[in-house]
Amino acid sequence: MMMVVKGVVGGLAVLGGLQMWAAWRFRKQAAALAGQVMAGPAPDGMRDELPDAVAALGLRGTGGQEPAACAVRLTQEAEMALAPGKGWQPIAARQVIGVAAPGFVWEAWQTRGPLVTLRVIDSFVEGRGLLAARLLGSVPVARVEGDEMDRGEAMRYLAELPWAPDAVLANRAVQWRVLEDGRIEARLAMTPRDAVVCFALDAGGDIVEMNARDRPATGPDGSSVLRDWHGRFHDYDMIGGRRVPLRAEVGYVGDEGFAPYWRGRITSLVAEPAG
């Protein structure tokens, strides 16, 4: 009997060790991706061909200074509707956003007491998108890659530029134009289809809404579907030397209207100096 007990205990110890190793590898993957974004090119000054409204909102975000950051690091306290009918679940997250080149890494986790119950990596690095999720930080439950994911994550990079005003001013890969209705359009050239989002401004010139057509999403049966995408930005204030919206929400637009799946606030922001 004692030998059986020892065998069970030993097996559990091995499983626990494997779980810890897998969770460590997943965290290391997120850190490596973030490092790639942080190691991106430094800005080479403010673009001189930006539309006036775009230049104004970027300079308002940097406090009137030339873009000087190589990346923006931020942390979030948020809630997500992780599954239909499950309600809002609290999460914490940290994110790195590239300035002179498109790229971001968002690492989020859900906890219950001291235990991490879910960890997620959502990223766009060197033109490739990735969404990966693991229960307990180690057990794979989702991994999505491919052309449609690349475009979807490129759209997310554009949609979150209000949190990276240096990138608004410096990223020469982003094409900007002012539409006839006063909205501004941000575009990344991609094959086979460009990533495009549109921003609505308030009377003061701040971005308050984001809209995009046909963003790739995962349908109820796990297949890829195209959905209209919408976001809202609130509570502009100074944090980490940058003026950004401290609160936001994002979701898809369906037959029953706008259904947010993420809402949260920025709790810290660091504009990492270049060089």
C-alpha positions, 0 to 999 in steps of 0.5 A: 500500500505504501508503494502505491501511495508513493507512486501516486504522490510521485506521479502528481509531483511529475504532473505538477512539475510539467504544468509549471514548466508549460506555464513558464514556457507560455509566459516566456513566449509572451515576453519574447514577443514583447521583446521583439516589439520593444526592439523595433526601430526608433522613430525618425521624427514626426511625419510632415505629410499627416492631415492636420487633424491627425497631427493635432491629436498626436501632438495633443497626446505627446504634449506637443513633443516630437515622437521620442518613444520606441514603444508604449508599455501599459497595464490594464484592469478590465472585464471580459465577456469570455463566453455567451451567458457567462457574464463579465469576468475580471482580468488583468493585462499588460501590453506593449505597442510599437511606435515606428513599426506596427506591432503589439503584444497583449498578455492577460490573465484571470485569477482565482485567489493565488491561482492563474486560471486562464492566460491569453496572448494576443499579438501582432509581431512582424506582420503575423497575428496570434491568439493563444489561450491556456487554462491554468497558464499551461493547458492549451485551449485555443490557438489561432493564426493565419492570414485572417488573423494577421489582418484582424490583429493589424486592425487591433493595432490601428484601433489602439493607436489612441494609447500610443500617440507617438505612433500616430506621429511617427509610424510611416506604415500607417496611411491616414486620411480625413473622410468627407464626414469628418472621421479619420481613417487609418490603414495598413497595406496588407495582402490580400486585403488592407487593415482599415479602421475609422475614428470619430472625433469629438468637438475638441479633436479627441478620438471617441469612437472606432469603427471597422468593417469585416473584422475576422472573428470566431463564430459560435461553431469555431469557424472564422466570420467577418463582423463589424467592430466598434469601440469607444474611448473615454476619460482622457487624461495625463498618465506616464507623460502622455495624454490618452483615454483612460477608459475604453470598451470594444465589441462587435455589432450584430443584428441586436446592435453593439455587444461589447466583449471587453471594457477596462481602464489603463492603470499605468503607461510608460513611453519607452525612450528610443535608443 
